[in-house]
Amino acid sequence: MVYLWFPYVQEKHAKDYASLLNANRCFIVDNHERPIELLRSDRRREINKAIRDESIRLRGKGFRSLIDVRSELKSELIKDQMKMNGVAQWKRFDLLNRFMRGFRPGEMTVITGGTGFGKTTFLCEYALDLLVQGVRTLFCSFEMPDEKILKWMLVQFAALVFFFFSDFFLYLFYIR
């Protein structure tokens, strides 16, 4: 381990130097007093205490902590409500709008659960709600063939019981 104790005004230089030495094994001592001043005033114990208690480990450039991104996070959560609200709001799912605030670009929503819990029924309703608004939506199911999902969505969109009106659906959608 390497401990770097630069004057406070030159902390950036300490970070640059640490990156040359392998930042993952370097610590920067965050103390305003220089070690030479502590030695001159016969406060040697404070040097060890500063190294032990006030040193900050540097990380490689690939890792960021909450401290590194807190200003971006604060502006996203508090100031930029439009970015948080997303691009698509649901018409029939007000509770979901309050909880999830719609879809945001670059996000993927995965719904999981056991067989028979209503995932496909819910997601078909979910996709239909967005479809009616003109929002392009990708629907993937690893359990059912696409024909069955399409039939499910047609029944939900028509709001009729398919069993009683199957002839009408066949006529309407030219399904042979």
RAKAKA-V907175 format. One record per residue. N is the residue number from 1. SS is DSSP state (H for helix, E for strand, - for the rest). OMEGA is omega in whole degrees, 0 to 359 (999 if undefined). NEAR is the number of other C-alpha atoms within 8 Angstrom. Layout:
# RAKAKA-V907175
N/SS/OMEGA/NEAR
N/SS/OMEGA/NEAR
This chain:
# RAKAKA-V907175
1/-/181/5
2/E/177/6
3/E/179/10
4/E/181/10
5/-/180/11
6/-/172/10
7/-/188/9
8/H/183/8
9/H/181/5
10/H/181/8
11/H/179/9
12/H/178/7
13/H/178/7
14/H/179/12
15/H/178/11
16/H/179/8
17/H/179/8
18/H/179/13
19/H/176/9
20/H/183/7
21/-/187/7
22/-/187/9
23/H/182/12
24/H/180/8
25/H/182/9
26/E/175/14
27/E/174/13
28/E/179/14
29/E/184/13
30/-/180/10
31/-/183/9
32/-/180/6
33/-/179/7
34/-/182/10
35/H/179/8
36/H/177/6
37/H/178/8
38/H/177/13
39/H/180/9
40/H/181/7
41/-/176/6
42/-/177/6
43/-/183/9
44/H/182/8
45/H/179/6
46/H/177/8
47/H/178/10
48/H/180/8
49/H/180/9
50/H/179/12
51/H/183/10
52/H/189/7
53/H/188/6
54/-/179/10
55/E/183/12
56/E/179/8
57/E/176/9
58/-/178/12
59/-/175/9
60/-/183/9
61/-/181/5
62/-/184/5
63/-/178/6
64/-/178/9
65/-/178/6
66/H/179/6
67/H/181/6
68/H/186/7
69/H/187/9
70/H/179/8
71/H/176/7
72/H/181/7
73/H/180/8
74/H/181/9
75/H/179/9
76/H/184/11
77/H/187/9
78/H/189/7
79/H/190/7
80/-/182/9
81/H/180/9
82/H/178/6
83/H/179/8
84/H/184/10
85/H/177/11
86/-/185/12
87/-/184/8
88/E/174/9
89/-/182/11
90/-/178/12
91/-/186/6
92/-/184/5
93/-/182/7
94/H/179/8
95/H/177/6
96/H/177/10
97/H/179/11
98/H/184/7
99/H/185/6
100/H/181/7
101/-/174/11
102/-/177/12
103/E/175/11
104/-/181/11
105/-/177/6
106/-/179/4
107/-/176/6
108/-/179/4
109/-/180/4
110/-/178/4
111/-/180/5
112/-/177/5
113/-/181/6
114/-/179/5
115/-/176/5
116/-/180/5
117/-/175/6
118/-/180/7
119/H/183/10
120/H/178/7
121/H/180/8
122/H/183/8
123/H/175/8
124/H/176/12
125/H/180/10
126/H/180/9
127/H/178/10
128/H/179/10
129/H/178/11
130/H/179/14
131/H/179/10
132/H/179/7
133/-/180/6
134/-/180/6
135/-/179/8
136/-/185/6
137/-/175/7
138/-/182/4
139/-/179/5
140/-/176/4
141/-/178/7
142/-/182/5
143/-/188/4
144/-/174/7
145/-/184/8
146/H/178/7
147/H/180/6
148/H/178/8
149/H/178/11
150/H/178/8
151/H/180/8
152/H/181/10
153/H/178/11
154/H/179/8
155/H/180/11
156/H/181/10
157/H/180/7
158/H/181/6
159/-/177/6
160/-/177/7
161/-/185/7
162/-/183/8
163/-/182/5
164/-/185/5
165/-/184/9
166/H/179/8
167/H/179/6
168/H/179/7
169/H/179/11
170/H/178/10
171/H/185/8
172/H/185/6
173/H/177/6
174/-/178/7
175/-/182/6
176/-/999/3
